[in-house]
Amino acid sequence: MRYVSRFFSILNDVFLKMIWLSNLITWVVNNIFGLPINDNDIWGNIGGSLQFFIYDSIKIIALLSFLIFIFTYIESKFTPEKTRRILSN
């Protein structure tokens, strides 16, 4: 049971929390833009805001794209005629 819990914990970290993406965006903001993140000055606040905006924008676009793909696939498998036939029974 411990292995199953660990497996789902890893899946959660990789696909839902996207920790790898957060680490990548933090690295980009620190090293390329040269802004600290979460320091107690104005530049730390700007760096944290930039990291949050980029990370959440990419995450939302990726998750919405995945959901749209899944729903489109399901919709293509259930034509209106098939749905009427299932619901008429």
C-alpha positions in Angstrom: 0.0 0.0 0.0 2.9 2.3 0.7 4.2 1.9 -2.9 0.8 2.7 -4.4 0.6 5.8 -2.2 4.0 6.9 -3.3 3.2 6.3 -6.9 0.1 8.5 -6.8 2.0 11.1 -4.9 4.6 11.3 -7.7 1.9 11.5 -10.3 0.3 14.3 -8.3 3.5 16.2 -8.1 4.4 15.8 -11.8 1.0 16.3 -13.5 -1.2 18.3 -11.2 1.1 20.4 -9.1 3.7 20.6 -11.9 6.6 21.2 -9.4 9.1 20.7 -12.3 7.5 23.6 -14.1 7.6 25.8 -11.0 11.3 25.0 -10.5 12.0 25.8 -14.2 10.2 29.1 -14.1 11.9 30.1 -10.8 15.2 29.3 -12.4 14.4 31.4 -15.5 13.2 34.4 -13.4 16.3 34.2 -11.2 19.0 33.6 -13.8 17.7 35.1 -17.1 15.7 38.1 -15.7 18.0 38.4 -12.7 15.2 38.9 -10.2 15.1 37.4 -6.8 11.9 35.7 -5.7 10.2 36.5 -2.4 12.8 38.7 -0.9 11.6 41.5 1.3 12.1 44.3 -1.2 10.4 45.6 -4.3 12.5 43.4 -6.7 11.7 40.3 -4.8 8.0 41.1 -5.1 8.3 41.8 -8.8 10.2 38.5 -9.3 7.6 36.5 -7.3 4.8 38.1 -9.3 6.5 37.4 -12.6 7.2 33.8 -11.6 3.5 33.3 -10.4 2.1 34.9 -13.6 4.3 32.8 -16.0 3.8 29.6 -14.1 0.0 29.9 -13.7 -0.5 30.9 -17.3 1.4 27.9 -18.7 -0.3 25.6 -16.2 -3.8 26.8 -17.0 -3.2 26.6 -20.8 -1.8 23.1 -20.5 -4.7 21.8 -18.3 -7.4 23.5 -20.4 -5.8 22.0 -23.6 -5.8 18.6 -22.0 -9.4 18.9 -20.9 -10.5 20.2 -24.3 -8.8 17.3 -26.0 -10.4 14.7 -23.7 -13.9 16.2 -24.2 -13.5 16.5 -27.9 -12.4 12.8 -28.1 -15.4 11.7 -26.0 -17.7 13.8 -28.1 -16.4 12.3 -31.3 -17.1 8.8 -30.0 -20.7 9.6 -29.0 -22.5 10.8 -32.1 -26.0 12.3 -31.6 -27.6 9.2 -33.1 -25.8 7.0 -30.7 -26.7 9.1 -27.8 -30.4 9.1 -28.8 -30.3 5.3 -29.1 -28.8 4.9 -25.7 -31.2 7.3 -24.1 -34.3 5.8 -25.8 -33.7 2.5 -24.1 
